[in-house]
Structures are given as structure tokens and as C-alpha cells.
Amino acid sequence: MQEISCEELLQHLSDYIDNNLDEELTAVAQHHLATCPNCRIVLNSTQKTITLFREQGKRTIPAERRDRLFNQLQAAFLTGRETIS
């Protein structure tokens, strides 16, 4: 079986997670992950980060808070523009 380095695995990690690798490269990646604890940690951490990001995206900011934040950003932007001119 073909082998890949940790660096090569990391180059394909996103496609591996998304199941976008061909069968041969998937098998090679799985073999590497089975024998490399460091790459397993990177894979697990990346998958957990993706999960947390997706869960975070389900939260909404209350309208009053969102409006206040928008107004603060707009004021900061306008102040910055006046300073630059």
C-alpha cells in the first residue's frame, strides 16, 4: 500500500473530512491515521472545530443588541473616515 507523510495527509485533510477523495487516497489516508496519533489528533480537533462552528452559527443575536452593534460599527467607520480625510 502506498504511504503518505503527515504533511501530505494535512494537504488532503479537508477533502478527507468532506469525503471528496478517491477510494485509493481515502484508504491511504485511513491507514496513515490508524498509525499516526498526531494526525489523528489534528483530524479530531479539526472535526470538533467544524462542529462547534456549525452549532455556533445556529445562534442569533437579539434585534436590540444587533442594532446597537451596527450603530457602534457605523459610528466607528464614519469617525475613521473623517480622520482619514
trRosetta pair geometry for C-beta under 8 A, 3 or more apart (Angstrom, degrees):
i j d omega theta_ij theta_ji phi_ij phi_ji
1 27 7.1 -115 -148 131 123 110
1 28 6.6 176 168 -101 101 75
1 31 6.0 147 132 -64 148 173
2 24 7.4 47 31 168 129 104
2 28 5.2 -31 84 -105 95 130
3 28 6.9 177 -115 -157 24 100
3 31 7.4 -101 -110 106 71 126
3 32 6.9 123 -156 -81 73 96
4 8 4.0 -119 -176 90 107 131
4 9 5.5 134 110 -55 121 78
4 12 7.9 -15 161 20 166 133
4 28 5.5 84 -10 150 111 118
4 29 7.1 -13 40 -84 139 59
4 32 5.6 -53 60 -64 90 147
5 8 4.7 99 51 7 75 100
5 9 7.1 -134 97 -5 42 86
6 9 5.6 -54 -150 34 33 113
6 10 6.4 33 153 -20 66 105
6 32 7.7 170 -88 178 51 126
6 36 6.3 -180 -90 -170 95 154
6 38 6.6 -7 -124 91 139 120
6 39 5.5 -150 -130 -68 88 111
7 10 5.8 -54 -150 34 31 111
7 11 6.8 35 150 -23 62 102
8 11 5.6 -50 -155 28 36 115
8 12 6.9 12 154 -1 65 108
9 12 6.1 -75 -156 48 33 97
9 13 6.4 61 146 -65 69 86
9 16 7.7 4 -169 -28 77 153
9 29 5.9 130 -131 -129 93 84
9 32 5.3 -150 -81 114 136 153
9 33 7.4 153 -154 -60 144 79
9 36 7.6 -179 9 62 166 154
9 39 5.4 7 104 -139 153 140
10 13 5.2 -16 -145 -23 39 121
10 39 7.5 -128 -60 -124 80 97
10 42 6.8 -46 -100 142 98 157
12 15 5.2 -62 -168 51 70 110
12 16 5.5 79 131 -34 87 101
12 21 6.2 56 180 -90 121 126
12 25 6.6 -129 -160 167 158 124
12 29 6.3 -119 101 -88 129 131
13 16 5.4 -54 -145 34 31 115
13 17 6.3 31 158 -19 66 103
13 42 7.1 -76 -119 128 151 114
13 43 6.7 -148 -145 -97 109 77
13 46 6.4 82 157 41 129 176
14 17 5.9 -53 -149 34 30 109
14 18 6.3 13 156 -3 64 112
15 18 5.8 -64 -141 50 32 103
15 20 4.1 -95 -157 73 83 102
15 21 5.1 106 131 -57 109 82
16 19 7.7 26 179 -74 29 32
16 20 7.8 -81 -47 46 18 70
16 21 5.6 8 -90 -17 60 132
16 26 7.0 145 -127 -117 81 70
16 29 5.1 -150 -110 163 133 162
16 43 7.6 -62 103 -121 133 113
17 43 7.5 178 -77 -150 99 84
17 46 6.6 -110 -72 119 147 121
17 47 6.4 -171 -130 -86 120 86
17 50 7.2 147 171 -21 146 162
19 26 7.9 27 -141 -107 61 131
21 25 4.3 -118 -180 92 116 112
21 26 4.5 152 92 -62 116 80
21 29 6.5 78 75 -1 175 141
22 25 5.2 81 56 19 77 102
22 26 6.8 -141 94 -9 34 94
23 26 5.6 -59 -146 37 28 114
23 27 6.3 28 157 -19 65 106
24 27 5.9 -56 -153 34 29 110
24 28 6.5 27 151 -17 64 106
25 28 5.5 -50 -144 37 37 113
25 29 6.2 39 154 -20 67 105
26 29 5.7 -55 -147 38 29 111
26 30 6.3 30 154 -19 64 107
27 30 5.7 -53 -145 37 30 111
27 31 6.4 33 154 -20 63 105
28 31 5.8 -54 -150 35 30 113
28 32 6.5 30 151 -18 63 105
29 32 5.7 -54 -149 36 32 112
29 33 6.2 30 154 -18 66 107
30 33 5.6 -53 -143 39 31 111
30 34 6.3 36 154 -24 64 105
31 34 5.7 -54 -150 32 30 114
31 35 6.7 3 159 1 63 112
32 35 6.3 -78 -152 48 28 95
32 36 5.5 -9 167 7 72 125
32 39 6.2 -13 137 74 100 164
33 36 6.3 -69 -117 51 25 91
33 39 5.6 -116 -106 108 64 114
33 40 5.4 109 -167 -80 82 79
33 43 6.2 14 -127 -15 124 157
36 39 4.1 41 106 20 122 111
36 40 6.5 164 95 -17 65 84
37 40 5.4 -53 -147 35 37 116
37 41 6.5 41 154 -24 67 101
38 41 5.7 -52 -154 30 33 112
38 42 6.7 31 149 -16 64 103
39 42 5.4 -49 -147 36 39 113
39 43 6.2 42 152 -20 67 103
40 43 5.6 -53 -147 38 32 113
40 44 6.1 30 156 -17 66 107
41 44 5.9 -55 -144 40 28 108
41 45 6.1 28 157 -18 64 110
42 45 5.8 -57 -143 39 27 110
42 46 6.1 27 157 -20 63 110
43 46 5.9 -59 -148 37 26 110
43 47 6.3 23 157 -16 64 108
44 47 5.8 -56 -146 38 29 109
44 48 6.3 28 156 -18 65 107
45 48 5.8 -56 -147 38 30 110
45 49 6.3 33 153 -22 64 106
46 49 5.6 -53 -148 34 31 113
46 50 6.5 32 153 -19 63 104
47 50 5.7 -52 -149 35 33 113
47 51 6.4 34 152 -19 64 106
48 51 5.6 -54 -148 37 34 113
48 52 6.3 33 154 -18 67 105
49 52 5.8 -54 -146 37 30 109
49 53 6.3 32 155 -20 64 107
50 53 5.7 -55 -148 36 29 113
50 54 6.4 28 155 -18 64 106
51 54 5.9 -56 -149 36 29 109
51 55 6.4 25 155 -15 65 107
52 55 5.8 -57 -147 39 31 109
52 56 6.1 35 154 -24 66 108
53 56 5.6 -54 -146 35 29 114
53 57 6.5 36 154 -26 62 104
54 57 5.7 -52 -154 28 31 116
54 58 7.4 38 149 -27 59 98
55 58 5.9 -49 -166 18 39 115
56 59 6.1 -47 -170 15 46 112
61 65 5.2 -120 174 91 97 112
61 66 4.4 123 106 -68 117 96
61 69 7.3 -37 165 14 155 144
62 65 4.6 78 65 14 88 108
62 66 6.8 -161 89 -11 40 90
63 66 5.6 -57 -142 38 29 112
63 67 6.2 29 159 -19 66 106
64 67 5.9 -54 -148 35 27 110
64 68 6.4 28 153 -18 62 107
65 68 5.7 -54 -147 36 31 112
65 69 6.3 32 154 -18 65 107
66 69 5.8 -56 -148 38 29 111
66 70 6.3 32 153 -20 64 106
67 70 5.6 -53 -146 36 31 113
67 71 6.3 31 155 -19 64 106
68 71 5.8 -55 -149 36 29 111
68 72 6.4 29 153 -18 64 106
69 72 5.7 -55 -148 36 31 111
69 73 6.3 29 154 -17 65 106
70 73 5.8 -57 -148 38 30 110
70 74 6.1 29 155 -19 66 108
71 74 5.7 -53 -143 38 30 111
71 75 6.3 31 156 -19 64 106
72 75 5.8 -53 -145 36 29 110
72 76 6.3 29 155 -18 63 107
73 76 5.7 -55 -146 38 30 110
73 77 6.2 32 154 -21 65 107
74 77 5.7 -54 -147 36 30 113
74 78 6.3 26 156 -16 65 107
75 78 5.9 -56 -144 40 29 107
75 79 6.2 30 156 -19 64 108
76 79 5.8 -55 -146 38 29 112
76 80 6.2 31 154 -20 63 108
77 80 5.7 -58 -151 36 28 113
77 81 6.5 29 152 -22 64 105
78 81 5.6 -50 -147 32 34 113
78 82 6.6 34 154 -19 64 103
79 82 5.9 -55 -152 34 32 110
79 83 6.5 32 152 -19 64 107
80 83 5.7 -56 -150 35 32 113
80 84 6.4 32 154 -21 66 107
81 84 5.8 -56 -149 34 32 111
81 85 6.6 38 154 -29 64 103
82 85 6.0 -49 -152 23 32 114
